[in-house]
Amino acid sequence: MKYINSPTDTVNFKNHQLFIKRDDLLNRDFSGNKARKFYYFLKHDFKDIEKIISFGSPQANSLYSLSVLSKIKNVKLDYYVSHIASYLKENPQGNYKKALENGANIIELNQNEFSTQEYIEQNILKNEKNHIFIEEGGRVKEAEFGIKVLAQEIKKWAKEKNKKDLKIFLPSGTGTTSLFLQKHLEFEVITCACVGDEEYLKKQFLHLNKNESEHPIILPRKKKYHFGKLYKEFYDIHLQLFNETKIEFDLLYDSLGWLALTDSDYFKNNEILYIHQGGILGNESMIKRYENKYIKF
């Protein structure tokens, strides 16, 4: 199976030419940002490992990607979530549905005393043997392995195309990908915060690298957004992107990423390589939510 060497497309958006690193095309079942983060685990032997333990949202891209990884490696996946909406339980769809089909054990905690990570660390891990614990969104040091491969692909393409002053852009959750990319690229890496605010993202960078001079540039956002909530401007730019580029982007990360990028001077004044975040499977449930809220029949 192919999990590296995604193509790069040249597109025009809002009257500007730019380049798209098509990580959504890495593999039908294992693509995008999470394929890069989990590439280390794909390439290394799971000797004596019987289970992957992780946590996050029941519609997270990481849930589906980890379910694929566990299936490939023939191990169990215990994935902890704080809550599963009753509608999703009754009408499985998107990442949640596909993860269940892959045999994921999705465990709903329904407790408010601890964060999900604290609960796992204090009550689960001490009783588990022969397991790998992967933090939410793939914020692990092993992620550097696959992100370094991505950086090498970008450098090879830039050399072939004689791109010497390229700016690399991608939206961030934990910021793991953008941070490790900056470490392995001579080009400037630019990002924006999608899960929390700019201060949250800085803390995530510091968790993996204390040297702030080696951190990516964080673009400010014009307004405060709550991760996972619906914003009409997200849906509007999603449709505009598809109409102008014929590429489908993720509604959670990419929509905010494109808003932040196109509002910046970087978009107007530089050659941009945008790294597609994958996660298209999650659009199935997101589009239904947007249509129910904003499209009146």
Number of C-alpha atoms within 10 A of each C-alpha: 7 11 19 18 16 20 14 18 14 11 15 12 14 11 9 14 14 16 17 20 23 20 26 25 19 20 15 12 17 27 25 26 27 25 30 25 26 24 21 17 18 17 10 9 10 16 8 9 15 16 20 20 20 24 24 19 19 26 25 20 27 28 29 28 24 27 29 21 23 22 16 11 18 13 17 20 26 20 24 23 19 18 14 17 9 9 8 15 12 8 10 15 18 21 26 26 17 20 27 16 12 17 16 24 15 19 15 14 14 11 11 9 8 11 11 21 18 11 16 18 13 12 11 12 14 9 8 11 11 11 17 17 16 19 14 20 21 25 19 16 13 15 21 23 17 26 28 20 17 25 19 16 18 22 18 12 15 16 11 9 9 10 13 12 13 17 18 24 25 23 29 25 24 23 29 24 26 25 25 26 26 21 19 16 16 14 19 15 22 23 24 29 27 26 19 16 17 16 11 15 22 18 14 17 22 13 13 15 15 11 9 10 8 13 22 23 17 20 18 16 19 9 5 10 16 11 15 14 10 18 16 11 12 20 20 11 18 21 18 13 19 13 12 13 15 11 16 18 22 21 24 25 24 25 23 25 25 22 17 20 24 14 14 14 9 15 19 15 9 14 18 21 21 23 22 25 25 24 28 19 20 20 19 13 16 21 14 11 14 16 12 11 12 12 9 6 5
